[in-house]
């Protein structure tokens, strides 16, 4: 009897194994297995990375070209201490403001508010850059927001003064305080 029980047990085991093997031979299992899923995932990732490569190269080239862009803003006698001068940098579509804080001290920023792109004005009395749309205030020394909804600093324009002429020579989107 023990022999029959063990044969019966063995027979059930063999039938179960046949059922498992039959399951592996189904077409759906062969088409949608882990290996094919991983191949598809890796292939898709590679295609997406290659598709975004031209945009990355374009951004790097534009950044490099922007750094080398030099324009004349005006002459030193055009801007008295405590006054400002509006200009465009790095393109004609990018309004900016130059503020003369001292005899030899100039600061310049793109004058689009970082909140909703409203124009920013030099407020001489308060010594701040003001966005009148939502009462946003920026520190004239650093370009960082002081009050109102803006959370990011104004893009800083680097200034060089040579032989009585004022030049914009570069721009920094993020800069230190």
Backbone torsions as a table, in degrees:
resi	resn	phi	psi	omega
1	UNK	NA	-37.2	178.0
2	UNK	-62.4	-33.9	180.0
3	UNK	-66.2	-41.6	179.4
4	UNK	-66.5	-42.0	179.4
5	UNK	-61.8	-43.4	-179.1
6	UNK	-69.0	-36.8	175.9
7	UNK	-64.6	-43.6	179.5
8	UNK	-61.5	-39.6	178.5
9	UNK	-65.9	-43.1	179.6
10	UNK	-65.6	-38.7	-179.1
11	UNK	-65.4	-43.3	177.9
12	UNK	-62.9	-38.3	178.6
13	UNK	-63.0	-45.2	-179.6
14	UNK	-64.7	-38.8	178.0
15	UNK	-65.4	-40.6	177.2
16	UNK	-61.8	-41.6	179.2
17	UNK	-63.7	-39.3	178.5
18	UNK	-63.7	-42.2	177.7
19	UNK	-61.1	-39.4	178.2
20	UNK	-65.8	-41.7	179.6
21	UNK	-66.2	-41.3	177.5
22	UNK	-59.9	-37.6	179.5
23	UNK	-63.2	-37.3	179.9
24	UNK	-70.0	-25.8	-177.5
25	UNK	-83.7	-0.4	179.8
26	UNK	-72.0	143.3	-175.7
27	UNK	-63.3	-39.2	-178.7
28	UNK	-60.7	-41.2	-180.0
29	UNK	-66.5	-35.1	179.8
30	UNK	-72.8	-33.9	-178.5
31	UNK	-77.2	-35.8	-174.4
32	UNK	-116.7	64.6	176.7
33	UNK	-105.5	177.1	-175.9
34	UNK	-62.9	-41.0	-178.1
35	UNK	-63.0	-44.5	-179.5
36	UNK	-69.1	-34.5	176.0
37	UNK	-62.7	-45.8	179.6
38	UNK	-64.6	-39.8	177.3
39	UNK	-61.2	-44.2	179.9
40	UNK	-64.6	-40.8	179.8
41	UNK	-64.5	-46.9	179.8
42	UNK	-65.0	-42.1	178.7
43	UNK	-61.4	-43.4	178.0
44	UNK	-63.5	-41.8	178.4
45	UNK	-61.7	-43.1	179.4
46	UNK	-64.0	-43.6	179.5
47	UNK	-62.5	-44.0	179.0
48	UNK	-64.7	-40.0	178.1
49	UNK	-64.0	-43.4	179.1
50	UNK	-67.1	-34.9	179.5
51	UNK	-67.8	-31.6	-179.2
52	UNK	-86.5	-10.4	-178.1
53	UNK	-58.4	-45.5	179.5
54	UNK	-59.7	-35.4	179.3
55	UNK	-68.0	-37.6	177.3
56	UNK	-65.3	-43.9	179.3
57	UNK	-63.4	-42.7	179.7
58	UNK	-61.3	-43.4	179.7
59	UNK	-63.4	-41.2	178.5
60	UNK	-65.1	-40.6	179.5
61	UNK	-65.7	-43.8	178.7
62	UNK	-62.7	-40.4	178.7
63	UNK	-63.6	-42.4	179.0
64	UNK	-65.1	-42.3	179.9
65	UNK	-67.5	-36.2	-179.7
66	UNK	-64.0	-39.1	-179.7
67	UNK	-64.4	-31.6	-176.9
68	UNK	-87.7	-2.3	-175.9
69	UNK	-80.1	119.1	-179.9
70	UNK	-121.9	128.4	174.4
71	UNK	-132.4	152.8	176.1
72	UNK	-86.2	129.6	179.1
73	UNK	-89.7	-44.2	-178.2
74	UNK	171.8	-165.4	178.5
75	UNK	-104.3	156.2	-179.3
76	UNK	-57.5	-40.1	-178.6
77	UNK	-70.7	-11.9	177.4
78	UNK	-73.0	-23.6	-175.3
79	UNK	-124.6	112.0	177.1
80	UNK	-79.6	156.8	178.9
81	UNK	-57.7	129.7	179.8
82	UNK	92.4	-5.3	-179.8
83	UNK	-106.3	173.8	-178.4
84	UNK	-129.8	166.7	178.1
85	UNK	-142.0	128.7	177.7
86	UNK	-88.6	143.1	178.2
87	UNK	-154.9	-177.9	178.0
88	UNK	-123.2	136.8	178.5
89	UNK	-161.6	138.0	0.7
90	UNK	-83.5	-12.7	177.0
91	UNK	-122.0	173.5	178.0
92	UNK	-67.3	-15.9	-179.0
93	UNK	-91.5	-0.5	-177.8
94	UNK	-113.0	92.3	-179.4
95	UNK	-67.1	147.1	-178.7
96	UNK	-144.3	164.9	178.3
97	UNK	-133.6	134.4	175.7
98	UNK	-107.4	132.7	178.3
99	UNK	-123.2	130.3	176.6
100	UNK	-97.0	109.6	-175.6
101	UNK	-90.9	-24.0	-179.4
102	UNK	-153.9	-178.4	-178.0
103	UNK	-55.7	-42.4	179.9
104	UNK	-122.7	24.8	-176.3
105	UNK	-122.6	116.9	179.8
106	UNK	-125.8	143.6	171.2
107	UNK	-132.4	149.5	178.5
108	UNK	-144.6	144.3	-179.9
109	UNK	-142.2	153.0	168.1
110	UNK	-67.1	135.2	-171.6
111	UNK	-102.5	39.3	168.9
112	UNK	-103.6	123.4	-179.8
113	UNK	-58.6	139.2	-178.9
114	UNK	-76.9	-1.8	177.4
115	UNK	-86.5	-63.3	-178.9
116	UNK	-133.6	22.0	175.2
117	UNK	66.8	22.1	174.3
118	UNK	-71.4	155.7	179.0
119	UNK	-69.1	144.8	179.4
120	UNK	-109.0	136.5	-176.9
121	UNK	-120.4	149.7	175.0
122	UNK	-77.9	122.4	177.4
123	UNK	-105.4	96.9	-172.9
124	UNK	-61.8	-43.0	-176.7
125	UNK	-61.7	-43.7	-177.8
126	UNK	-89.3	-11.9	-178.4
127	UNK	60.2	44.7	178.9
128	UNK	-138.7	164.3	169.6
129	UNK	-97.0	124.6	-171.0
130	UNK	-112.6	133.6	170.0
131	UNK	-105.6	107.3	-174.6
132	UNK	-72.6	-15.0	-177.1
133	UNK	-60.7	-46.6	-177.5
134	UNK	-134.8	28.0	179.1
135	UNK	55.3	49.0	175.4
136	UNK	-91.5	135.7	-179.9
137	UNK	-120.5	137.8	177.6
138	UNK	-121.1	140.5	175.9
139	UNK	-68.3	124.6	-177.3
140	UNK	-67.8	-26.3	-178.7
141	UNK	-76.2	-32.7	-174.6
142	UNK	-119.8	-22.1	-175.5
143	UNK	82.4	2.5	-179.0
144	UNK	-83.4	146.6	-179.2
145	UNK	-67.1	141.3	179.1
146	UNK	-110.9	-33.4	-178.0
147	UNK	-156.2	161.0	178.2
148	UNK	90.9	-172.9	-175.5
149	UNK	-74.1	-21.1	-177.7
150	UNK	-60.8	136.5	-179.9
151	UNK	-110.8	-20.4	-177.4
152	UNK	-111.1	153.5	179.8
153	UNK	-74.7	159.2	175.5
154	UNK	-72.1	143.0	175.7
155	UNK	-61.9	128.4	-176.1
156	UNK	-89.3	137.8	176.8
157	UNK	-107.6	127.3	-179.5
158	UNK	-80.2	135.3	-174.5
159	UNK	-116.3	140.9	173.6
160	UNK	-130.3	133.9	176.9
161	UNK	-113.3	122.3	179.3
162	UNK	-137.6	129.1	176.4
163	UNK	51.4	42.1	177.4
164	UNK	77.3	7.9	179.1
165	UNK	-115.2	143.9	-178.6
166	UNK	-106.9	128.5	-178.4
167	UNK	-123.7	142.6	168.6
168	UNK	-93.8	125.9	-173.7
169	UNK	-120.1	-5.2	-179.5
170	UNK	179.2	169.5	-179.6
171	UNK	-139.6	141.2	175.9
172	UNK	-121.4	121.8	179.6
173	UNK	-74.0	-44.9	176.4
174	UNK	-113.4	131.3	-179.4
175	UNK	-145.9	164.7	-176.2
176	UNK	-81.1	161.6	177.7
177	UNK	-71.8	NA	NA
